[in-house]
Amino acid sequence: MNRRIQVLRLQMEGRWYADEFGAAVCAISDLYDLRFCLELILEDQHDWEMFYDELVHFPPFRRRWKRTLMRHQLMPSPFLPLASTVFDVSALWRLRDYLEPDEKLEIRRLEYASPGVSDLAGIGVIVGHVKDFVNKLIDRRDAQRQRELNDEKLAVEMNGCVFKMLEVLWL
């Protein structure tokens, strides 16, 4: 995994209350932690596949004892294929204790205004995935709002046509 640090910039407009802003940052932090843990599980799965392919060598020992604790928090057995693993999302908050300080999402800059800016720094690949996911959510929300506006416009036009038809019938 690429360990280069990247920044996720959130630009917010409109009225935001402190509890809403805190909930938004906590949700993004949860997404980051979840994606980071999934990336570590994939790395471990890849290491085990290499281990079985090359029986002579052991998998790399990168902070292995902490990763083993993390894996046992999330998965019942490290030897199951990843697709058959049950992931316990409620255990996510406990996993922050196993992350190294440079692996956690941190706030680099915060401007609480309208429009405001929040810069969150984390490991590049994970930040990229979180950014893409948040952008998709925003796009879906915008598209849903656009569909609702189009539906309202169509309903108004249909009501206008119905009124015109009723006028013609009554005349």
CNS distance restraints for C-alpha pairs under 8 A (distance, minus, plus):
assign (resid   1 and name CA) (resid  39 and name CA) 7.87 0.50 0.50
assign (resid   1 and name CA) (resid  43 and name CA) 7.81 0.50 0.50
assign (resid   1 and name CA) (resid 125 and name CA) 7.53 0.50 0.50
assign (resid   2 and name CA) (resid 123 and name CA) 7.43 0.50 0.50
assign (resid   2 and name CA) (resid 124 and name CA) 6.82 0.50 0.50
assign (resid   2 and name CA) (resid 125 and name CA) 6.51 0.50 0.50
assign (resid   3 and name CA) (resid 123 and name CA) 5.43 0.50 0.50
assign (resid   3 and name CA) (resid 124 and name CA) 6.51 0.50 0.50
assign (resid   3 and name CA) (resid 125 and name CA) 7.81 0.50 0.50
assign (resid   4 and name CA) (resid 123 and name CA) 5.71 0.50 0.50
assign (resid   4 and name CA) (resid 124 and name CA) 5.38 0.50 0.50
assign (resid   5 and name CA) (resid 121 and name CA) 6.49 0.50 0.50
assign (resid   5 and name CA) (resid 122 and name CA) 5.32 0.50 0.50
assign (resid   5 and name CA) (resid 123 and name CA) 4.64 0.50 0.50
assign (resid   5 and name CA) (resid 124 and name CA) 5.09 0.50 0.50
assign (resid   6 and name CA) (resid 121 and name CA) 5.59 0.50 0.50
assign (resid   6 and name CA) (resid 122 and name CA) 5.72 0.50 0.50
assign (resid   6 and name CA) (resid 123 and name CA) 6.06 0.50 0.50
assign (resid   6 and name CA) (resid 124 and name CA) 4.68 0.50 0.50
assign (resid   6 and name CA) (resid 127 and name CA) 6.70 0.50 0.50
assign (resid   7 and name CA) (resid 119 and name CA) 6.13 0.50 0.50
assign (resid   7 and name CA) (resid 120 and name CA) 5.47 0.50 0.50
assign (resid   7 and name CA) (resid 121 and name CA) 4.32 0.50 0.50
assign (resid   7 and name CA) (resid 122 and name CA) 6.55 0.50 0.50
assign (resid   7 and name CA) (resid 124 and name CA) 7.75 0.50 0.50
assign (resid   7 and name CA) (resid 127 and name CA) 7.23 0.50 0.50
assign (resid   8 and name CA) (resid 119 and name CA) 5.60 0.50 0.50
assign (resid   8 and name CA) (resid 120 and name CA) 5.04 0.50 0.50
assign (resid   8 and name CA) (resid 121 and name CA) 6.14 0.50 0.50
assign (resid   8 and name CA) (resid 122 and name CA) 7.98 0.50 0.50
assign (resid   8 and name CA) (resid 127 and name CA) 6.42 0.50 0.50
assign (resid   8 and name CA) (resid 128 and name CA) 7.85 0.50 0.50
assign (resid   8 and name CA) (resid 131 and name CA) 6.74 0.50 0.50
assign (resid   9 and name CA) (resid 117 and name CA) 6.77 0.50 0.50
assign (resid   9 and name CA) (resid 118 and name CA) 5.66 0.50 0.50
assign (resid   9 and name CA) (resid 119 and name CA) 4.48 0.50 0.50
assign (resid   9 and name CA) (resid 120 and name CA) 6.39 0.50 0.50
assign (resid  10 and name CA) (resid 117 and name CA) 5.61 0.50 0.50
assign (resid  10 and name CA) (resid 118 and name CA) 5.06 0.50 0.50
assign (resid  10 and name CA) (resid 119 and name CA) 6.35 0.50 0.50
assign (resid  11 and name CA) (resid 115 and name CA) 6.74 0.50 0.50
assign (resid  11 and name CA) (resid 116 and name CA) 5.69 0.50 0.50
assign (resid  11 and name CA) (resid 117 and name CA) 4.63 0.50 0.50
assign (resid  11 and name CA) (resid 118 and name CA) 6.58 0.50 0.50
assign (resid  12 and name CA) (resid 114 and name CA) 6.76 0.50 0.50
assign (resid  12 and name CA) (resid 115 and name CA) 5.39 0.50 0.50
assign (resid  12 and name CA) (resid 116 and name CA) 5.12 0.50 0.50
assign (resid  12 and name CA) (resid 117 and name CA) 6.30 0.50 0.50
assign (resid  13 and name CA) (resid 114 and name CA) 5.05 0.50 0.50
assign (resid  13 and name CA) (resid 115 and name CA) 4.33 0.50 0.50
assign (resid  13 and name CA) (resid 116 and name CA) 6.43 0.50 0.50
assign (resid  14 and name CA) (resid 114 and name CA) 5.74 0.50 0.50
assign (resid  14 and name CA) (resid 115 and name CA) 6.79 0.50 0.50
assign (resid  15 and name CA) (resid 114 and name CA) 6.90 0.50 0.50
assign (resid  16 and name CA) (resid  20 and name CA) 6.33 0.50 0.50
assign (resid  16 and name CA) (resid  21 and name CA) 6.36 0.50 0.50
assign (resid  17 and name CA) (resid  21 and name CA) 6.23 0.50 0.50
assign (resid  18 and name CA) (resid  22 and name CA) 6.06 0.50 0.50
assign (resid  19 and name CA) (resid  23 and name CA) 6.05 0.50 0.50
assign (resid  20 and name CA) (resid  24 and name CA) 6.14 0.50 0.50
assign (resid  21 and name CA) (resid  25 and name CA) 6.27 0.50 0.50
assign (resid  22 and name CA) (resid  26 and name CA) 6.08 0.50 0.50
assign (resid  23 and name CA) (resid  27 and name CA) 6.06 0.50 0.50
assign (resid  24 and name CA) (resid  28 and name CA) 6.27 0.50 0.50
assign (resid  25 and name CA) (resid  29 and name CA) 6.07 0.50 0.50
assign (resid  26 and name CA) (resid  30 and name CA) 6.12 0.50 0.50
assign (resid  27 and name CA) (resid  31 and name CA) 6.25 0.50 0.50
assign (resid  28 and name CA) (resid  32 and name CA) 6.15 0.50 0.50
assign (resid  28 and name CA) (resid 130 and name CA) 7.48 0.50 0.50
assign (resid  29 and name CA) (resid  33 and name CA) 6.14 0.50 0.50
assign (resid  29 and name CA) (resid 105 and name CA) 6.43 0.50 0.50
assign (resid  30 and name CA) (resid  34 and name CA) 6.04 0.50 0.50
assign (resid  30 and name CA) (resid  92 and name CA) 7.59 0.50 0.50
assign (resid  30 and name CA) (resid  93 and name CA) 7.88 0.50 0.50
assign (resid  31 and name CA) (resid  35 and name CA) 6.09 0.50 0.50
assign (resid  31 and name CA) (resid 130 and name CA) 6.58 0.50 0.50
assign (resid  32 and name CA) (resid  36 and name CA) 6.02 0.50 0.50
assign (resid  32 and name CA) (resid 105 and name CA) 7.14 0.50 0.50
assign (resid  32 and name CA) (resid 126 and name CA) 6.44 0.50 0.50
assign (resid  32 and name CA) (resid 127 and name CA) 6.87 0.50 0.50
assign (resid  32 and name CA) (resid 130 and name CA) 6.20 0.50 0.50
assign (resid  33 and name CA) (resid  37 and name CA) 6.12 0.50 0.50
assign (resid  33 and name CA) (resid  92 and name CA) 7.37 0.50 0.50
assign (resid  33 and name CA) (resid  95 and name CA) 7.96 0.50 0.50
assign (resid  33 and name CA) (resid  96 and name CA) 7.38 0.50 0.50
assign (resid  33 and name CA) (resid 104 and name CA) 7.59 0.50 0.50
assign (resid  33 and name CA) (resid 105 and name CA) 7.95 0.50 0.50
assign (resid  34 and name CA) (resid  38 and name CA) 6.19 0.50 0.50
assign (resid  34 and name CA) (resid  92 and name CA) 6.83 0.50 0.50
assign (resid  35 and name CA) (resid  39 and name CA) 6.11 0.50 0.50
assign (resid  35 and name CA) (resid 126 and name CA) 6.29 0.50 0.50
assign (resid  35 and name CA) (resid 129 and name CA) 7.78 0.50 0.50
assign (resid  35 and name CA) (resid 130 and name CA) 7.70 0.50 0.50
assign (resid  36 and name CA) (resid  40 and name CA) 6.29 0.50 0.50
assign (resid  36 and name CA) (resid 126 and name CA) 6.12 0.50 0.50
assign (resid  37 and name CA) (resid  41 and name CA) 6.17 0.50 0.50
assign (resid  38 and name CA) (resid  42 and name CA) 6.18 0.50 0.50
assign (resid  39 and name CA) (resid  43 and name CA) 6.22 0.50 0.50
assign (resid  40 and name CA) (resid  44 and name CA) 6.15 0.50 0.50
assign (resid  40 and name CA) (resid  67 and name CA) 7.95 0.50 0.50
assign (resid  41 and name CA) (resid  45 and name CA) 6.06 0.50 0.50
assign (resid  41 and name CA) (resid  71 and name CA) 7.11 0.50 0.50
assign (resid  41 and name CA) (resid  82 and name CA) 7.92 0.50 0.50
assign (resid  42 and name CA) (resid  46 and name CA) 6.10 0.50 0.50
assign (resid  42 and name CA) (resid  82 and name CA) 7.62 0.50 0.50
assign (resid  43 and name CA) (resid  47 and name CA) 6.15 0.50 0.50
assign (resid  44 and name CA) (resid  48 and name CA) 6.19 0.50 0.50
assign (resid  45 and name CA) (resid  49 and name CA) 6.24 0.50 0.50
assign (resid  45 and name CA) (resid  81 and name CA) 7.68 0.50 0.50
assign (resid  45 and name CA) (resid  82 and name CA) 7.22 0.50 0.50
assign (resid  46 and name CA) (resid  50 and name CA) 6.22 0.50 0.50
assign (resid  47 and name CA) (resid  51 and name CA) 6.04 0.50 0.50
assign (resid  47 and name CA) (resid  59 and name CA) 5.42 0.50 0.50
assign (resid  47 and name CA) (resid  60 and name CA) 7.25 0.50 0.50
assign (resid  48 and name CA) (resid  52 and name CA) 6.20 0.50 0.50
assign (resid  48 and name CA) (resid  59 and name CA) 6.63 0.50 0.50
assign (resid  49 and name CA) (resid  53 and name CA) 6.19 0.50 0.50
assign (resid  50 and name CA) (resid  54 and name CA) 5.98 0.50 0.50
assign (resid  50 and name CA) (resid  59 and name CA) 7.32 0.50 0.50
assign (resid  51 and name CA) (resid  55 and name CA) 5.68 0.50 0.50
assign (resid  51 and name CA) (resid  56 and name CA) 7.87 0.50 0.50
assign (resid  51 and name CA) (resid  57 and name CA) 6.42 0.50 0.50
assign (resid  51 and name CA) (resid  58 and name CA) 5.92 0.50 0.50
assign (resid  51 and name CA) (resid  59 and name CA) 5.76 0.50 0.50
assign (resid  63 and name CA) (resid  67 and name CA) 6.40 0.50 0.50
assign (resid  64 and name CA) (resid  68 and name CA) 5.96 0.50 0.50
assign (resid  65 and name CA) (resid  69 and name CA) 6.43 0.50 0.50
assign (resid  66 and name CA) (resid  70 and name CA) 6.24 0.50 0.50
assign (resid  66 and name CA) (resid  98 and name CA) 6.01 0.50 0.50
assign (resid  67 and name CA) (resid  71 and name CA) 5.99 0.50 0.50
assign (resid  67 and name CA) (resid  98 and name CA) 7.51 0.50 0.50
assign (resid  68 and name CA) (resid  72 and name CA) 6.21 0.50 0.50
assign (resid  69 and name CA) (resid  73 and name CA) 6.37 0.50 0.50
assign (resid  69 and name CA) (resid  98 and name CA) 7.69 0.50 0.50
assign (resid  70 and name CA) (resid  74 and name CA) 6.58 0.50 0.50
assign (resid  70 and name CA) (resid  95 and name CA) 6.27 0.50 0.50
assign (resid  70 and name CA) (resid  98 and name CA) 6.45 0.50 0.50
assign (resid  71 and name CA) (resid  75 and name CA) 5.78 0.50 0.50
assign (resid  71 and name CA) (resid  78 and name CA) 7.08 0.50 0.50
assign (resid  72 and name CA) (resid  76 and name CA) 6.26 0.50 0.50
assign (resid  72 and name CA) (resid  77 and name CA) 7.13 0.50 0.50
assign (resid  72 and name CA) (resid  78 and name CA) 7.54 0.50 0.50
assign (resid  73 and name CA) (resid  91 and name CA) 6.78 0.50 0.50
assign (resid  73 and name CA) (resid  95 and name CA) 7.60 0.50 0.50
assign (resid  74 and name CA) (resid  86 and name CA) 7.87 0.50 0.50
assign (resid  74 and name CA) (resid  87 and name CA) 5.68 0.50 0.50
assign (resid  74 and name CA) (resid  88 and name CA) 5.64 0.50 0.50
assign (resid  74 and name CA) (resid  89 and name CA) 7.96 0.50 0.50
assign (resid  74 and name CA) (resid  91 and name CA) 6.85 0.50 0.50
assign (resid  75 and name CA) (resid  85 and name CA) 6.37 0.50 0.50
assign (resid  75 and name CA) (resid  86 and name CA) 6.39 0.50 0.50
assign (resid  75 and name CA) (resid  87 and name CA) 6.19 0.50 0.50
assign (resid  75 and name CA) (resid  88 and name CA) 7.54 0.50 0.50
assign (resid  76 and name CA) (resid  85 and name CA) 7.63 0.50 0.50
assign (resid  76 and name CA) (resid  86 and name CA) 7.67 0.50 0.50
assign (resid  80 and name CA) (resid  84 and name CA) 6.59 0.50 0.50
assign (resid  80 and name CA) (resid  85 and name CA) 6.54 0.50 0.50
assign (resid  81 and name CA) (resid  85 and name CA) 6.66 0.50 0.50
assign (resid  88 and name CA) (resid  92 and name CA) 7.40 0.50 0.50
assign (resid  91 and name CA) (resid  95 and name CA) 6.85 0.50 0.50
assign (resid  92 and name CA) (resid  96 and name CA) 7.35 0.50 0.50
assign (resid  94 and name CA) (resid  98 and name CA) 7.84 0.50 0.50
assign (resid  95 and name CA) (resid  99 and name CA) 6.83 0.50 0.50
assign (resid  96 and name CA) (resid 104 and name CA) 7.64 0.50 0.50
assign (resid  99 and name CA) (resid 103 and name CA) 6.06 0.50 0.50
assign (resid  99 and name CA) (resid 104 and name CA) 6.56 0.50 0.50
assign (resid 100 and name CA) (resid 104 and name CA) 6.81 0.50 0.50
assign (resid 102 and name CA) (resid 122 and name CA) 7.78 0.50 0.50
assign (resid 103 and name CA) (resid 122 and name CA) 6.55 0.50 0.50
assign (resid 103 and name CA) (resid 123 and name CA) 6.47 0.50 0.50
assign (resid 104 and name CA) (resid 122 and name CA) 6.37 0.50 0.50
assign (resid 105 and name CA) (resid 120 and name CA) 6.49 0.50 0.50
assign (resid 105 and name CA) (resid 121 and name CA) 5.70 0.50 0.50
assign (resid 105 and name CA) (resid 122 and name CA) 4.79 0.50 0.50
assign (resid 105 and name CA) (resid 123 and name CA) 7.89 0.50 0.50
assign (resid 106 and name CA) (resid 120 and name CA) 5.54 0.50 0.50
assign (resid 106 and name CA) (resid 121 and name CA) 5.32 0.50 0.50
assign (resid 106 and name CA) (resid 122 and name CA) 6.61 0.50 0.50
assign (resid 107 and name CA) (resid 118 and name CA) 7.43 0.50 0.50
assign (resid 107 and name CA) (resid 119 and name CA) 5.99 0.50 0.50
assign (resid 107 and name CA) (resid 120 and name CA) 4.57 0.50 0.50
assign (resid 107 and name CA) (resid 121 and name CA) 6.30 0.50 0.50
assign (resid 108 and name CA) (resid 118 and name CA) 7.71 0.50 0.50
assign (resid 108 and name CA) (resid 119 and name CA) 5.34 0.50 0.50
assign (resid 108 and name CA) (resid 120 and name CA) 5.66 0.50 0.50
assign (resid 108 and name CA) (resid 121 and name CA) 6.34 0.50 0.50
assign (resid 109 and name CA) (resid 117 and name CA) 7.59 0.50 0.50
assign (resid 109 and name CA) (resid 118 and name CA) 5.63 0.50 0.50
assign (resid 109 and name CA) (resid 119 and name CA) 4.97 0.50 0.50
assign (resid 109 and name CA) (resid 120 and name CA) 7.29 0.50 0.50
assign (resid 110 and name CA) (resid 116 and name CA) 7.77 0.50 0.50
assign (resid 110 and name CA) (resid 117 and name CA) 5.92 0.50 0.50
assign (resid 110 and name CA) (resid 118 and name CA) 4.50 0.50 0.50
assign (resid 110 and name CA) (resid 119 and name CA) 6.43 0.50 0.50
assign (resid 111 and name CA) (resid 116 and name CA) 5.17 0.50 0.50
assign (resid 111 and name CA) (resid 117 and name CA) 5.07 0.50 0.50
assign (resid 111 and name CA) (resid 118 and name CA) 6.19 0.50 0.50
assign (resid 112 and name CA) (resid 116 and name CA) 5.27 0.50 0.50
assign (resid 112 and name CA) (resid 117 and name CA) 6.98 0.50 0.50
assign (resid 113 and name CA) (resid 117 and name CA) 7.77 0.50 0.50
assign (resid 121 and name CA) (resid 127 and name CA) 7.63 0.50 0.50
assign (resid 122 and name CA) (resid 126 and name CA) 7.32 0.50 0.50
assign (resid 122 and name CA) (resid 127 and name CA) 5.97 0.50 0.50
assign (resid 123 and name CA) (resid 127 and name CA) 6.03 0.50 0.50
assign (resid 124 and name CA) (resid 128 and name CA) 6.07 0.50 0.50
assign (resid 125 and name CA) (resid 129 and name CA) 6.40 0.50 0.50
assign (resid 126 and name CA) (resid 130 and name CA) 6.23 0.50 0.50
assign (resid 127 and name CA) (resid 131 and name CA) 6.02 0.50 0.50
assign (resid 128 and name CA) (resid 132 and name CA) 6.19 0.50 0.50
assign (resid 129 and name CA) (resid 133 and name CA) 6.16 0.50 0.50
assign (resid 130 and name CA) (resid 134 and name CA) 6.12 0.50 0.50
assign (resid 131 and name CA) (resid 135 and name CA) 6.06 0.50 0.50
assign (resid 132 and name CA) (resid 136 and name CA) 6.17 0.50 0.50
assign (resid 133 and name CA) (resid 137 and name CA) 6.31 0.50 0.50
assign (resid 134 and name CA) (resid 138 and name CA) 6.24 0.50 0.50
assign (resid 135 and name CA) (resid 139 and name CA) 6.07 0.50 0.50
assign (resid 136 and name CA) (resid 140 and name CA) 6.06 0.50 0.50
assign (resid 137 and name CA) (resid 141 and name CA) 6.20 0.50 0.50
assign (resid 138 and name CA) (resid 142 and name CA) 6.17 0.50 0.50
assign (resid 139 and name CA) (resid 143 and name CA) 6.03 0.50 0.50
assign (resid 140 and name CA) (resid 144 and name CA) 6.01 0.50 0.50
assign (resid 141 and name CA) (resid 145 and name CA) 6.23 0.50 0.50
assign (resid 142 and name CA) (resid 146 and name CA) 6.15 0.50 0.50
assign (resid 143 and name CA) (resid 147 and name CA) 6.13 0.50 0.50
assign (resid 144 and name CA) (resid 148 and name CA) 6.22 0.50 0.50
assign (resid 145 and name CA) (resid 149 and name CA) 6.25 0.50 0.50
assign (resid 146 and name CA) (resid 150 and name CA) 6.17 0.50 0.50
assign (resid 147 and name CA) (resid 151 and name CA) 6.07 0.50 0.50
assign (resid 148 and name CA) (resid 152 and name CA) 6.20 0.50 0.50
assign (resid 149 and name CA) (resid 153 and name CA) 6.15 0.50 0.50
assign (resid 150 and name CA) (resid 154 and name CA) 6.09 0.50 0.50
assign (resid 151 and name CA) (resid 155 and name CA) 6.12 0.50 0.50
assign (resid 152 and name CA) (resid 156 and name CA) 6.24 0.50 0.50
assign (resid 153 and name CA) (resid 157 and name CA) 6.23 0.50 0.50
assign (resid 154 and name CA) (resid 158 and name CA) 6.07 0.50 0.50
assign (resid 155 and name CA) (resid 159 and name CA) 6.11 0.50 0.50
assign (resid 156 and name CA) (resid 160 and name CA) 6.22 0.50 0.50
assign (resid 157 and name CA) (resid 161 and name CA) 6.27 0.50 0.50
assign (resid 158 and name CA) (resid 162 and name CA) 6.15 0.50 0.50
assign (resid 159 and name CA) (resid 163 and name CA) 6.21 0.50 0.50
assign (resid 160 and name CA) (resid 164 and name CA) 6.27 0.50 0.50
assign (resid 161 and name CA) (resid 165 and name CA) 6.18 0.50 0.50
assign (resid 162 and name CA) (resid 166 and name CA) 6.15 0.50 0.50
assign (resid 163 and name CA) (resid 167 and name CA) 6.17 0.50 0.50
assign (resid 164 and name CA) (resid 168 and name CA) 6.28 0.50 0.50
assign (resid 165 and name CA) (resid 169 and name CA) 6.19 0.50 0.50
assign (resid 166 and name CA) (resid 170 and name CA) 6.10 0.50 0.50
assign (resid 167 and name CA) (resid 171 and name CA) 6.16 0.50 0.50
